[in-house]
Amino acid sequence: MKIKTTGAALLLSSSMLLASCTSEENSLAEDENMNQGTQETDKGTTNSGTPAEEPEAAGSTEDDSAGQADTNEDQAGSEDQNNTDHSLQNNDTSGLPEGIQQTDYETVNKAAKAFDNYREVKQTNTDLGYSIQALVEGAAGHQYISWNEGRWLIQMDFPTDPQYAYDPYPEGVDFAKEVVEYLETHYLPAPEDRGMISINGFAEHPQTDIQWQKGKTVYEINNENGKPFEAIDRAVEFGDANES
């Protein structure tokens, strides 16, 4: 019985020693794995740090490009403004009779472009008297009358229904004949290139616009009071004062 007890004690002691060794080996293995993981983590952090800086550099490049684009747009806008300023130099009324505006352009050609609708009336169908022939057309309640006198183009837009015309000019052709008769004894300024009279005969928005060109200068009269002869008189008086 004593021998068996001693053998059992030895066997138990050997088992405990073996378990202790195994536990130490496992601990060493875990420490080694942790160290290796830490190194890989540090390595990964170092490697990922460099790409993290690259987007910031790209963003900076985009900001620089956007800033350059804004600069280019500002320069282009300045150039457009300069071009506009050069084509239209002056819009002055000082020293002129009341109701007359003067615009000075850079060249004679640019001054001529102020007359967008100027034309020579070559086809005519209505006699206005005093050897003046006009073109009369109608469309959608409008009666359009146009003719030339020298370098002047005179054009009118009247309603076909007299109730919509302003008094005392209910009919467009009759009014056109009055204008022709008036200009036989009252002389408009002689334009060097072209002049225009545009008359709107509708009672709701009567308007008379007169323009004529002298070299690089364009003179203009605008009247919205339903009295076209008042505007024509003003142009005649200006012509008399400056050409006599």
LOKE-746849 format. One line per 5 residues: their letters; for each residue x, y, z of C-alpha. Coordinates in nm, 3 decimals. Layout:
a> X:Y:Z; ...
END
This chain:
mkikt> 0.000:0.000:0.000; 0.283:0.238:0.072; 0.449:0.166:-0.265; 0.128:0.234:-0.455; 0.080:0.563:-0.273
tgaal> 0.434:0.676:-0.355; 0.390:0.584:-0.724; 0.068:0.776:-0.742; 0.236:1.079:-0.590; 0.516:1.065:-0.845
llsss> 0.268:1.034:-1.129; 0.071:1.336:-1.004; 0.390:1.543:-0.967; 0.497:1.458:-1.324; 0.156:1.559:-1.460
mllas> 0.170:1.895:-1.282; 0.521:1.963:-1.415; 0.413:1.880:-1.770; 0.109:2.108:-1.744; 0.326:2.391:-1.613
ctsee> 0.567:2.360:-1.908; 0.281:2.354:-2.154; 0.130:2.667:-1.998; 0.462:2.854:-2.026; 0.496:2.758:-2.393
nslae> 0.146:2.882:-2.466; 0.219:3.211:-2.289; 0.538:3.259:-2.492; 0.349:3.186:-2.813; 0.076:3.438:-2.728
denmn> 0.335:3.706:-2.645; 0.512:3.642:-2.973; 0.184:3.668:-3.167; 0.095:3.992:-2.990; 0.435:4.143:-3.071
qgtqe> 0.402:4.041:-3.434; 0.048:4.191:-3.453; 0.169:4.514:-3.298; 0.450:4.540:-3.554; 0.208:4.476:-3.841
tdkgt> -0.033:4.733:-3.702; 0.244:4.992:-3.674; 0.361:4.906:-4.022; 0.009:4.936:-4.156; -0.037:5.270:-3.985
tnsgt> 0.286:5.399:-4.134; 0.191:5.281:-4.483; -0.160:5.423:-4.463; -0.035:5.760:-4.336; 0.121:5.849:-4.670
paeep> -0.195:5.800:-4.882; -0.392:6.000:-4.622; -0.183:6.303:-4.715; -0.237:6.260:-5.092; -0.609:6.363:-5.100
eaags> -0.514:6.685:-4.919; -0.264:6.762:-5.195; -0.525:6.684:-5.461; -0.777:6.910:-5.290; -0.523:7.189:-5.289
tedds> -0.472:7.144:-5.664; -0.847:7.163:-5.725; -0.869:7.482:-5.518; -0.585:7.633:-5.720; -0.758:7.537:-6.047
agqad> -1.088:7.687:-5.930; -0.911:8.006:-5.830; -0.743:8.027:-6.169; -1.081:7.977:-6.343; -1.233:8.261:-6.140
tnedq> -0.940:8.484:-6.235; -0.987:8.400:-6.605; -1.359:8.480:-6.584; -1.288:8.813:-6.416; -1.038:8.899:-6.689
agsed> -1.285:8.802:-6.962; -1.556:9.013:-6.800; -1.320:9.309:-6.786; -1.236:9.268:-7.155; -1.607:9.257:-7.249
qnntd> -1.672:9.569:-7.045; -1.380:9.747:-7.210; -1.508:9.653:-7.555; -1.854:9.788:-7.470; -1.708:10.109:-7.331
hslqn> -1.504:10.161:-7.648; -1.798:10.110:-7.884; -2.020:10.359:-7.698; -1.812:10.649:-7.574; -2.058:10.916:-7.468
ndtsg> -2.428:10.975:-7.406; -2.458:11.346:-7.341; -2.741:11.600:-7.328; -2.545:11.901:-7.201; -2.555:12.196:-7.438
lpegi> -2.843:12.044:-7.638; -3.204:12.165:-7.662; -3.447:12.000:-7.423; -3.560:11.655:-7.534; -3.262:11.581:-7.760
qqtdy> -2.997:11.323:-7.674; -2.654:11.286:-7.832; -2.453:10.964:-7.848; -2.095:10.960:-7.977; -1.954:10.636:-8.119
etvnk> -1.600:10.526:-8.187; -1.645:10.503:-8.565; -1.895:10.606:-8.833; -1.981:10.240:-8.897; -2.064:10.180:-8.531
aakaf> -2.287:10.487:-8.533; -2.470:10.351:-8.839; -2.540:10.023:-8.656; -2.762:10.215:-8.413; -3.025:10.214:-8.691
dnyre> -3.122:9.846:-8.680; -3.438:9.874:-8.892; -3.318:10.126:-9.147; -3.392:10.033:-9.508; -3.473:10.174:-9.849
vkqtn> -3.838:10.124:-9.942; -3.821:9.995:-10.299; -4.169:9.847:-10.338; -4.453:10.098:-10.300; -4.830:10.084:-10.346
tdlgy> -4.971:10.412:-10.209; -4.938:10.774:-10.323; -4.896:11.017:-10.033; -4.877:11.327:-10.253; -4.585:11.551:-10.349
siqal> -4.437:11.260:-10.551; -4.391:11.051:-10.236; -4.476:10.682:-10.271; -4.523:10.459:-9.968; -4.559:10.091:-9.891
vegaa> -4.875:10.012:-9.693; -4.916:9.665:-9.541; -5.165:9.516:-9.298; -5.139:9.226:-9.053; -5.328:9.122:-8.736
ghqyi> -5.495:9.456:-8.671; -5.188:9.662:-8.766; -5.140:9.894:-9.061; -4.772:9.946:-9.145; -4.678:10.249:-9.357
swneg> -4.322:10.326:-9.468; -4.149:10.555:-9.718; -3.821:10.740:-9.778; -3.758:11.111:-9.804; -3.396:11.166:-9.900
rwliq> -3.184:10.972:-9.650; -3.473:10.954:-9.406; -3.689:10.647:-9.345; -4.034:10.725:-9.205; -4.236:10.432:-9.074
mdfpt> -4.568:10.411:-8.891; -4.764:10.144:-8.707; -5.136:10.228:-8.682; -5.438:10.019:-8.580; -5.665:9.909:-8.864
dpqya> -5.960:9.983:-8.634; -5.976:10.363:-8.580; -6.122:10.326:-8.229; -5.779:10.208:-8.108; -5.591:10.504:-8.260
ydpyp> -5.514:10.825:-8.073; -5.697:11.145:-8.161; -5.687:11.339:-8.382; -5.525:11.080:-8.612; -5.768:10.787:-8.647
egvdf> -5.642:10.669:-8.985; -5.280:10.588:-9.066; -5.263:10.679:-9.436; -5.435:11.014:-9.379; -5.188:11.094:-9.104
akevv> -4.896:10.991:-9.329; -5.019:11.239:-9.591; -5.022:11.514:-9.326; -4.661:11.434:-9.237; -4.556:11.448:-9.603
eylet> -4.730:11.782:-9.648; -4.572:11.923:-9.334; -4.222:11.820:-9.444; -4.266:12.005:-9.772; -4.226:12.333:-9.583
hylpa> -4.042:12.221:-9.269; -3.702:12.061:-9.315; -3.557:11.783:-9.107; -3.183:11.786:-9.029; -2.987:11.647:-9.322
pedrg> -2.823:11.325:-9.200; -2.481:11.242:-9.342; -2.579:10.878:-9.374; -2.927:10.797:-9.243; -3.218:10.915:-9.032
misin> -3.537:10.748:-8.905; -3.879:10.852:-8.777; -4.086:10.576:-8.614; -4.444:10.654:-8.506; -4.673:10.425:-8.309
gfaeh> -5.036:10.534:-8.355; -5.203:10.314:-8.092; -5.382:10.511:-7.821; -5.263:10.276:-7.544; -4.894:10.337:-7.609
pqtdi> -4.836:10.625:-7.853; -4.472:10.689:-7.926; -4.256:10.886:-8.167; -3.883:10.813:-8.201; -3.656:11.024:-8.422
qwqkg> -3.288:10.946:-8.490; -3.034:11.089:-8.730; -2.662:11.044:-8.783; -2.387:11.301:-8.819; -2.058:11.117:-8.867
ktvye> -1.981:10.937:-8.541; -2.270:11.108:-8.360; -2.633:10.997:-8.337; -2.902:11.241:-8.220; -3.229:11.110:-8.078
innen> -3.571:11.244:-7.976; -3.830:11.033:-7.790; -4.190:11.140:-7.740; -4.464:10.938:-7.569; -4.737:11.202:-7.529
gkpfe> -4.936:11.119:-7.844; -4.819:11.435:-8.024; -4.585:11.322:-8.303; -4.566:11.666:-8.464; -4.422:11.802:-8.140
aidra> -4.123:11.566:-8.177; -4.091:11.642:-8.549; -4.096:12.018:-8.476; -3.814:11.972:-8.227; -3.600:11.796:-8.488
vefgd> -3.679:12.065:-8.746; -3.583:12.344:-8.505; -3.257:12.169:-8.418; -3.176:12.135:-8.788; -3.253:12.501:-8.854
anes> -3.034:12.615:-8.564; -2.735:12.400:-8.659; -2.744:12.412:-9.039; -2.839:12.772:-9.113
END
